């Protein structure tokens, strides 16, 4: 019998605002401003804390109107990750395992807070993060360079993290070489797939819209098919990280989801 995690807490990882939403959905919403949610997910399983993503840098909280980070993207922090950890009675030092969908600023922005965590990462993503072409992937090493000091385990492809079916890392390349999604089995809610940036909203997933800055369009489309097939097989819901409307329907910290 496959096991379930104990619980999950969704942390507010900030917002990204752009003036032209078509960069995420080519041919749609041309010239129309868009706001994207970003979340981090704290998971309790087998007496360990696993953090999936770290959100937009907490330092941006000092800029109430947001801060332009790259390509006209305005990053906004309303609640810091550190404050949300305090709200639920934990410290970043309590986190045992850390993982990211990929290494863009809104996912790795607070990685330096989690000094004690073991980092699981796709080898392709790790090589892209610390290679000589970070600009071509849209990476900003100043937000994740401290991760070199963490214990690291390099992965290749899908992985059942605890060998019990509760948490499965799903390799979904396309946006970046080592982009991943996460399958999580909850005791009451049932299985969910944290889709990440495999698509930027539910309609993009449905219509196979690939953002203009994807590193591999064909791989992106294949990854969309992959998580939809997994969702059908497992009866899982797909949570799209940047879908602001969907995110608003989900309880966030200090609430727990079981």
JOPE-V464272 format. One line per field, one symbol per residue. phi: phi as a letter, one per 40 degrees, with the letter a starting at -180 (. if undefined). psi: psi as a letter, one per 30 degrees, with the letter a starting at -180 (. if undefined). A space follows every 10 residues. Layout:
# JOPE-V464272
phi=???
psi=???
This chain:
# JOPE-V464272
phi=.ccbccaabc bcbhbbbbcb ccccbdgbfc gccbbbcabb bbbbafgbbb bbgbgcdddc dcbdcgbcba fgcccbbcbc cdccccccgb bdccccbbab cabcdcbbdb dccbccccbb acdccdcccb ccbdccbgcb dccbdccdcc cbbcbbgcac cbfbgcbbcb cbcidbcbdb bbcbbccbcg cbbccgccac acccccbfcb cccccacccc cccccccccc ccccgccbcc dcccccdccb cbdccbbb
psi=kklllelkkk kjgalkklfj fffeikfkhk gklkkklkll jkkkkhglkk kjlgakkfff ffieglkkek hgkjkkjekl eeeeeeeggl lfffkekkll eaglegegfg effiffkkkk kkeeeeeeeg agheeffgkj fffgfffffl kkjkljalkj eghgfejkkj jildelegkl lkkkjkeeea kljjfbgflf leeeeeghkk lfgkfjeeee eeeeeefeee eeefhllkjj egjeeeeffk klkglkk.
